[in-house]
Amino acid sequence: MDTETVQSKWQFSCDLEVDYESDEKASIVHSALAVDKELQPDKVQRRMSVSEGKLSVYFEAVEARFLRASFSAFVDVLNLATRTIEEFDPGVDL
């Protein structure tokens, strides 16, 4: 079997980890962002998890430009979700 045939189509990947210092805060952000699915799931995949107060996100894409676009859009909404938590819970320091 040809090695190119066996090679995964997901050639580009990226990890992101954000420390919210609490499972509750990380879970709120996770829940808010989990409903926003990838627009081209055949070209980009995203997996999220929460552990020990950290939101971990793993991206895979078939091309670097899809990875960049997905990561950039995700960071924008992640920033919005984080700022929203800060705004509506003044006792929270993220």
C-alpha positions as CSV (number, residue, x, y, z in Angstrom):
1,M,0.0,0.0,0.0
2,D,1.3,3.5,-0.9
3,T,2.3,5.6,2.1
4,E,0.5,8.7,0.7
5,T,-2.7,6.7,0.7
6,V,-2.3,5.8,4.4
7,Q,-1.4,9.4,5.4
8,S,-4.2,11.3,7.2
9,K,-5.9,14.1,5.4
10,W,-5.6,16.2,8.6
11,Q,-2.1,17.4,8.0
12,F,-2.2,20.6,10.1
13,S,-3.1,20.9,13.8
14,C,-2.9,23.3,16.7
15,D,-3.5,23.1,20.5
16,L,-4.9,25.9,22.6
17,E,-5.1,25.8,26.4
18,V,-6.7,28.6,28.5
19,D,-6.4,28.5,32.3
20,Y,-9.6,29.8,33.9
21,E,-8.4,28.5,37.3
22,S,-11.8,27.0,37.9
23,D,-13.7,24.1,36.3
24,E,-16.9,26.2,36.6
25,K,-15.6,29.1,34.6
26,A,-14.0,26.9,32.0
27,S,-17.2,24.9,31.7
28,I,-19.3,28.0,31.2
29,V,-17.0,29.1,28.3
30,H,-17.0,25.5,26.9
31,S,-20.8,25.4,26.9
32,A,-21.1,28.8,25.3
33,L,-18.6,27.8,22.5
34,A,-19.7,24.2,22.0
35,V,-22.9,25.2,20.2
36,D,-20.8,27.0,17.5
37,K,-19.9,24.1,15.1
38,E,-17.3,24.3,12.3
39,L,-18.7,25.6,9.1
40,Q,-16.7,23.1,7.0
41,P,-16.3,20.0,9.1
42,D,-14.9,18.1,6.1
43,K,-11.9,20.6,6.2
44,V,-11.6,21.5,9.9
45,Q,-12.3,19.7,13.1
46,R,-12.3,21.1,16.6
47,R,-12.4,19.2,19.9
48,M,-12.8,20.8,23.3
49,S,-12.5,19.6,26.8
50,V,-12.3,21.0,30.4
51,S,-10.0,19.7,33.0
52,E,-8.5,21.2,36.2
53,G,-9.9,24.6,35.4
54,K,-8.5,24.7,31.9
55,L,-10.2,24.8,28.6
56,S,-8.3,22.7,26.0
57,V,-9.0,23.0,22.3
58,Y,-7.5,20.9,19.5
59,F,-7.8,21.9,15.9
60,E,-7.1,19.7,12.8
61,A,-7.3,20.9,9.2
62,V,-6.6,19.7,5.7
63,E,-4.9,23.0,4.8
64,A,-3.1,25.7,6.8
65,R,-5.4,28.4,5.6
66,F,-8.5,26.6,7.0
67,L,-6.6,26.0,10.3
68,R,-5.7,29.7,10.5
69,A,-9.3,30.9,9.8
70,S,-10.9,28.5,12.2
71,F,-8.4,29.3,15.0
72,S,-8.7,33.0,14.5
73,A,-12.5,33.0,14.5
74,F,-12.5,30.7,17.6
75,V,-10.2,33.1,19.5
76,D,-12.5,36.0,18.7
77,V,-15.5,34.3,20.3
78,L,-13.4,32.9,23.1
79,N,-12.3,36.5,23.9
80,L,-16.0,37.6,23.8
81,A,-17.1,34.8,26.1
82,T,-14.3,35.5,28.6
83,R,-15.0,39.3,28.6
84,T,-18.7,38.5,29.1
85,I,-17.9,36.4,32.2
86,E,-15.7,39.2,33.5
87,E,-18.4,41.9,32.9
88,F,-21.3,40.0,34.5
89,D,-19.4,38.6,37.5
90,P,-17.3,41.4,38.9
91,G,-15.8,39.0,41.5
92,V,-14.3,36.9,38.7
93,D,-10.7,37.8,37.7
94,L,-9.7,35.9,34.6
